[in-house]
């Protein structure tokens, strides 16, 4: 665990969406099944809840809630 002198800092991360899935039949010779995804709205975000590790003043909107509409 971090020492007593530890100061939290704001950091960033990248999240990638799936735009296409290809499923292939390795035994039966069936054609490849292609599924495409389009994200019609932006991602929903929420403020994280406080826990024993994070003070309320240090919470950010880093809780990803997914997409409202996805076209398949």
N, CA, C and O atoms as a GROMACS GRO file, in nm:
protein
  288
    1UNK      N    1   0.083  -0.119   0.000
    1UNK     CA    2   0.000   0.000   0.000
    1UNK      C    3   0.088   0.125   0.000
    1UNK      O    4   0.202   0.120   0.045
    2UNK      N    5   0.035   0.235  -0.049
    2UNK     CA    6   0.114   0.359  -0.052
    2UNK      C    7   0.151   0.404   0.088
    2UNK      O    8   0.078   0.382   0.185
    3UNK      N    9   0.266   0.468   0.098
    3UNK     CA   10   0.311   0.519   0.227
    3UNK      C   11   0.232   0.641   0.270
    3UNK      O   12   0.147   0.691   0.196
    4UNK      N   13   0.260   0.689   0.389
    4UNK     CA   14   0.189   0.803   0.446
    4UNK      C   15   0.211   0.931   0.366
    4UNK      O   16   0.128   1.021   0.372
    5UNK      N   17   0.320   0.940   0.293
    5UNK     CA   18   0.353   1.061   0.216
    5UNK      C   19   0.290   1.061   0.076
    5UNK      O   20   0.307   1.158   0.002
    6UNK      N   21   0.219   0.956   0.040
    6UNK     CA   22   0.162   0.944  -0.095
    6UNK      C   23   0.058   1.053  -0.121
    6UNK      O   24  -0.029   1.078  -0.037
    7UNK      N   25   0.068   1.117  -0.236
    7UNK     CA   26  -0.031   1.216  -0.281
    7UNK      C   27  -0.097   1.164  -0.408
    7UNK      O   28  -0.027   1.136  -0.505
    8UNK      N   29  -0.228   1.150  -0.411
    8UNK     CA   30  -0.295   1.104  -0.534
    8UNK      C   31  -0.278   1.204  -0.647
    8UNK      O   32  -0.259   1.323  -0.624
    9UNK      N   33  -0.284   1.154  -0.770
    9UNK     CA   34  -0.271   1.240  -0.887
    9UNK      C   35  -0.371   1.195  -0.994
    9UNK      O   36  -0.414   1.080  -0.997
   10UNK      N   37  -0.408   1.288  -1.079
   10UNK     CA   38  -0.501   1.260  -1.187
   10UNK      C   39  -0.426   1.196  -1.302
   10UNK      O   40  -0.321   1.246  -1.344
   11UNK      N   41  -0.477   1.086  -1.354
   11UNK     CA   42  -0.414   1.015  -1.464
   11UNK      C   43  -0.520   0.982  -1.568
   11UNK      O   44  -0.640   0.995  -1.540
   12UNK      N   45  -0.480   0.940  -1.686
   12UNK     CA   46  -0.572   0.913  -1.796
   12UNK      C   47  -0.556   0.770  -1.844
   12UNK      O   48  -0.452   0.707  -1.823
   13UNK      N   49  -0.659   0.720  -1.908
   13UNK     CA   50  -0.656   0.587  -1.967
   13UNK      C   51  -0.735   0.592  -2.097
   13UNK      O   52  -0.816   0.682  -2.118
   14UNK      N   53  -0.710   0.496  -2.183
   14UNK     CA   54  -0.782   0.488  -2.310
   14UNK      C   55  -0.877   0.368  -2.306
   14UNK      O   56  -0.843   0.262  -2.253
   15UNK      N   57  -0.993   0.386  -2.362
   15UNK     CA   58  -1.091   0.280  -2.374
   15UNK      C   59  -1.126   0.266  -2.522
   15UNK      O   60  -1.157   0.365  -2.588
   16UNK      N   61  -1.121   0.145  -2.572
   16UNK     CA   62  -1.148   0.121  -2.714
   16UNK      C   63  -1.277   0.042  -2.729
   16UNK      O   64  -1.306  -0.047  -2.650
   17UNK      N   65  -1.354   0.076  -2.830
   17UNK     CA   66  -1.479   0.005  -2.857
   17UNK      C   67  -1.458  -0.100  -2.966
   17UNK      O   68  -1.366  -0.089  -3.047
   18UNK      N   69  -1.542  -0.200  -2.966
   18UNK     CA   70  -1.540  -0.302  -3.070
   18UNK      C   71  -1.624  -0.251  -3.186
   18UNK      O   72  -1.739  -0.211  -3.165
   19UNK      N   73  -1.570  -0.252  -3.306
   19UNK     CA   74  -1.646  -0.209  -3.423
   19UNK      C   75  -1.684  -0.325  -3.514
   19UNK      O   76  -1.776  -0.314  -3.595
   20UNK      N   77  -1.613  -0.438  -3.500
   20UNK     CA   78  -1.645  -0.552  -3.586
   20UNK      C   79  -1.596  -0.681  -3.520
   20UNK      O   80  -1.490  -0.686  -3.458
   21UNK      N   81  -1.678  -0.787  -3.534
   21UNK     CA   82  -1.639  -0.920  -3.489
   21UNK      C   83  -1.656  -1.014  -3.607
   21UNK      O   84  -1.759  -1.013  -3.675
   22UNK      N   85  -1.554  -1.095  -3.632
   22UNK     CA   86  -1.560  -1.198  -3.735
   22UNK      C   87  -1.554  -1.334  -3.667
   22UNK      O   88  -1.461  -1.363  -3.592
   23UNK      N   89  -1.655  -1.418  -3.693
   23UNK     CA   90  -1.660  -1.553  -3.636
   23UNK      C   91  -1.640  -1.653  -3.748
   23UNK      O   92  -1.711  -1.649  -3.849
   24UNK      N   93  -1.544  -1.743  -3.732
   24UNK     CA   94  -1.520  -1.842  -3.836
   24UNK      C   95  -1.539  -1.982  -3.782
   24UNK      O   96  -1.512  -2.010  -3.665
   25UNK      N   97  -1.585  -2.070  -3.869
   25UNK     CA   98  -1.607  -2.210  -3.837
   25UNK      C   99  -1.482  -2.286  -3.879
   25UNK      O  100  -1.456  -2.304  -3.998
   26UNK      N  101  -1.404  -2.330  -3.782
   26UNK     CA  102  -1.278  -2.397  -3.814
   26UNK      C  103  -1.294  -2.544  -3.850
   26UNK      O  104  -1.196  -2.607  -3.890
   27UNK      N  105  -1.414  -2.600  -3.837
   27UNK     CA  106  -1.430  -2.742  -3.866
   27UNK      C  107  -1.534  -2.770  -3.974
   27UNK      O  108  -1.515  -2.864  -4.052
   28UNK      N  109  -1.641  -2.694  -3.981
   28UNK     CA  110  -1.751  -2.727  -4.071
   28UNK      C  111  -1.750  -2.657  -4.204
   28UNK      O  112  -1.830  -2.692  -4.292
   29UNK      N  113  -1.664  -2.558  -4.224
   29UNK     CA  114  -1.658  -2.488  -4.351
   29UNK      C  115  -1.768  -2.387  -4.374
   29UNK      O  116  -1.788  -2.342  -4.486
   30UNK      N  117  -1.840  -2.349  -4.269
   30UNK     CA  118  -1.945  -2.247  -4.284
   30UNK      C  119  -1.881  -2.112  -4.316
   30UNK      O  120  -1.766  -2.089  -4.280
   31UNK      N  121  -1.954  -2.025  -4.384
   31UNK     CA  122  -1.897  -1.893  -4.416
   31UNK      C  123  -1.871  -1.811  -4.289
   31UNK      O  124  -1.932  -1.834  -4.185
   32UNK      N  125  -1.781  -1.717  -4.300
   32UNK     CA  126  -1.747  -1.629  -4.188
   32UNK      C  127  -1.868  -1.542  -4.155
   32UNK      O  128  -1.930  -1.485  -4.244
   33UNK      N  129  -1.900  -1.532  -4.027
   33UNK     CA  130  -2.010  -1.446  -3.982
   33UNK      C  131  -1.949  -1.314  -3.937
   33UNK      O  132  -1.862  -1.311  -3.850
   34UNK      N  133  -1.996  -1.204  -3.998
   34UNK     CA  134  -1.946  -1.070  -3.967
   34UNK      C  135  -2.054  -0.991  -3.894
   34UNK      O  136  -2.168  -0.984  -3.938
   35UNK      N  137  -2.016  -0.932  -3.781
   35UNK     CA  138  -2.107  -0.846  -3.705
   35UNK      C  139  -2.040  -0.711  -3.686
   35UNK      O  140  -1.929  -0.703  -3.634
   36UNK      N  141  -2.108  -0.604  -3.729
   36UNK     CA  142  -2.055  -0.467  -3.717
   36UNK      C  143  -2.133  -0.391  -3.611
   36UNK      O  144  -2.253  -0.411  -3.594
   37UNK      N  145  -2.063  -0.304  -3.540
   37UNK     CA  146  -2.123  -0.224  -3.433
   37UNK      C  147  -2.098  -0.076  -3.458
   37UNK      O  148  -1.986  -0.036  -3.491
   38UNK      N  149  -2.202   0.006  -3.443
   38UNK     CA  150  -2.191   0.152  -3.451
   38UNK      C  151  -2.247   0.209  -3.321
   38UNK      O  152  -2.354   0.170  -3.276
   39UNK      N  153  -2.174   0.302  -3.262
   39UNK     CA  154  -2.214   0.363  -3.136
   39UNK      C  155  -2.278   0.497  -3.167
   39UNK      O  156  -2.211   0.590  -3.214
   40UNK      N  157  -2.409   0.508  -3.141
   40UNK     CA  158  -2.488   0.622  -3.186
   40UNK      C  159  -2.486   0.738  -3.088
   40UNK      O  160  -2.515   0.852  -3.127
   41UNK      N  161  -2.454   0.714  -2.965
   41UNK     CA  162  -2.448   0.818  -2.862
   41UNK      C  163  -2.311   0.814  -2.796
   41UNK      O  164  -2.236   0.717  -2.813
   42UNK      N  165  -2.279   0.917  -2.723
   42UNK     CA  166  -2.155   0.916  -2.647
   42UNK      C  167  -2.165   0.822  -2.528
   42UNK      O  168  -2.273   0.776  -2.491
   43UNK      N  169  -2.051   0.795  -2.469
   43UNK     CA  170  -2.046   0.708  -2.353
   43UNK      C  171  -2.103   0.778  -2.230
   43UNK      O  172  -2.082   0.898  -2.210
   44UNK      N  173  -2.174   0.703  -2.148
   44UNK     CA  174  -2.226   0.757  -2.023
   44UNK      C  175  -2.120   0.745  -1.914
   44UNK      O  176  -2.053   0.642  -1.901
   45UNK      N  177  -2.107   0.851  -1.835
   45UNK     CA  178  -2.008   0.854  -1.727
   45UNK      C  179  -2.077   0.887  -1.596
   45UNK      O  180  -2.180   0.954  -1.594
   46UNK      N  181  -2.021   0.840  -1.488
   46UNK     CA  182  -2.074   0.872  -1.354
   46UNK      C  183  -1.957   0.898  -1.260
   46UNK      O  184  -1.845   0.851  -1.282
   47UNK      N  185  -1.984   0.972  -1.157
   47UNK     CA  186  -1.883   0.997  -1.055
   47UNK      C  187  -1.870   0.872  -0.968
   47UNK      O  188  -1.970   0.816  -0.924
   48UNK      N  189  -1.748   0.831  -0.945
   48UNK     CA  190  -1.725   0.713  -0.864
   48UNK      C  191  -1.769   0.736  -0.720
   48UNK      O  192  -1.779   0.849  -0.674
   49UNK      N  193  -1.796   0.628  -0.650
   49UNK     CA  194  -1.838   0.637  -0.510
   49UNK      C  195  -1.715   0.631  -0.420
   49UNK      O  196  -1.617   0.564  -0.451
   50UNK      N  197  -1.722   0.700  -0.309
   50UNK     CA  198  -1.612   0.700  -0.213
   50UNK      C  199  -1.596   0.560  -0.153
   50UNK      O  200  -1.693   0.487  -0.134
   51UNK      N  201  -1.472   0.526  -0.123
   51UNK     CA  202  -1.443   0.400  -0.055
   51UNK      C  203  -1.332   0.426   0.048
   51UNK      O  204  -1.296   0.541   0.072
   52UNK      N  205  -1.280   0.321   0.107
   52UNK     CA  206  -1.180   0.341   0.212
   52UNK      C  207  -1.045   0.388   0.158
   52UNK      O  208  -0.958   0.427   0.236
   53UNK      N  209  -1.027   0.386   0.025
   53UNK     CA  210  -0.900   0.426  -0.033
   53UNK      C  211  -0.900   0.566  -0.092
   53UNK      O  212  -0.794   0.627  -0.107
   54UNK      N  213  -1.018   0.619  -0.127
   54UNK     CA  214  -1.027   0.747  -0.198
   54UNK      C  215  -1.113   0.845  -0.120
   54UNK      O  216  -1.226   0.814  -0.082
   55UNK      N  217  -1.060   0.962  -0.097
   55UNK     CA  218  -1.136   1.067  -0.029
   55UNK      C  219  -1.238   1.126  -0.126
   55UNK      O  220  -1.214   1.129  -0.247
   56UNK      N  221  -1.350   1.172  -0.074
   56UNK     CA  222  -1.458   1.226  -0.158
   56UNK      C  223  -1.410   1.341  -0.246
   56UNK      O  224  -1.455   1.352  -0.360
   57UNK      N  225  -1.322   1.426  -0.198
   57UNK     CA  226  -1.275   1.540  -0.277
   57UNK      C  227  -1.186   1.498  -0.395
   57UNK      O  228  -1.161   1.578  -0.484
   58UNK      N  229  -1.140   1.373  -0.397
   58UNK     CA  230  -1.052   1.325  -0.503
   58UNK      C  231  -1.124   1.238  -0.605
   58UNK      O  232  -1.060   1.182  -0.694
   59UNK      N  233  -1.255   1.225  -0.593
   59UNK     CA  234  -1.330   1.142  -0.687
   59UNK      C  235  -1.347   1.214  -0.820
   59UNK      O  236  -1.358   1.336  -0.825
   60UNK      N  237  -1.350   1.136  -0.929
   60UNK     CA  238  -1.368   1.192  -1.063
   60UNK      C  239  -1.481   1.118  -1.134
   60UNK      O  240  -1.533   1.018  -1.084
   61UNK      N  241  -1.519   1.168  -1.250
   61UNK     CA  242  -1.619   1.102  -1.334
   61UNK      C  243  -1.547   0.998  -1.419
   61UNK      O  244  -1.537   1.014  -1.541
   62UNK      N  245  -1.499   0.894  -1.358
   62UNK     CA  246  -1.425   0.790  -1.426
   62UNK      C  247  -1.496   0.657  -1.434
   62UNK      O  248  -1.439   0.559  -1.479
   63UNK      N  249  -1.621   0.652  -1.390
   63UNK     CA  250  -1.698   0.528  -1.390
   63UNK      C  251  -1.775   0.519  -1.522
   63UNK      O  252  -1.876   0.587  -1.540
   64UNK      N  253  -1.727   0.435  -1.613
   64UNK     CA  254  -1.791   0.421  -1.745
   64UNK      C  255  -1.921   0.342  -1.732
   64UNK      O  256  -1.923   0.235  -1.671
   65UNK      N  257  -2.028   0.394  -1.790
   65UNK     CA  258  -2.160   0.331  -1.781
   65UNK      C  259  -2.207   0.271  -1.913
   65UNK      O  260  -2.319   0.221  -1.921
   66UNK      N  261  -2.124   0.275  -2.015
   66UNK     CA  262  -2.162   0.216  -2.143
   66UNK      C  263  -2.228   0.317  -2.236
   66UNK      O  264  -2.228   0.437  -2.210
   67UNK      N  265  -2.284   0.265  -2.344
   67UNK     CA  266  -2.345   0.349  -2.447
   67UNK      C  267  -2.496   0.333  -2.445
   67UNK      O  268  -2.547   0.222  -2.425
   68UNK      N  269  -2.566   0.443  -2.465
   68UNK     CA  270  -2.712   0.440  -2.465
   68UNK      C  271  -2.771   0.365  -2.582
   68UNK      O  272  -2.869   0.293  -2.567
   69UNK      N  273  -2.710   0.380  -2.700
   69UNK     CA  274  -2.762   0.314  -2.820
   69UNK      C  275  -2.645   0.259  -2.902
   69UNK      O  276  -2.549   0.330  -2.931
   70UNK      N  277  -2.657   0.131  -2.937
   70UNK     CA  278  -2.558   0.066  -3.021
   70UNK      C  279  -2.632   0.000  -3.137
   70UNK      O  280  -2.726  -0.076  -3.116
   71UNK      N  281  -2.589   0.031  -3.258
   71UNK     CA  282  -2.650  -0.029  -3.377
   71UNK      C  283  -2.568  -0.151  -3.416
   71UNK      O  284  -2.446  -0.143  -3.431
   72UNK      N  285  -2.636  -0.266  -3.434
   72UNK     CA  286  -2.570  -0.391  -3.471
   72UNK      C  287  -2.612  -0.428  -3.611
   72UNK      O  288  -2.568  -0.530  -3.664
   0.00000   0.00000   0.00000
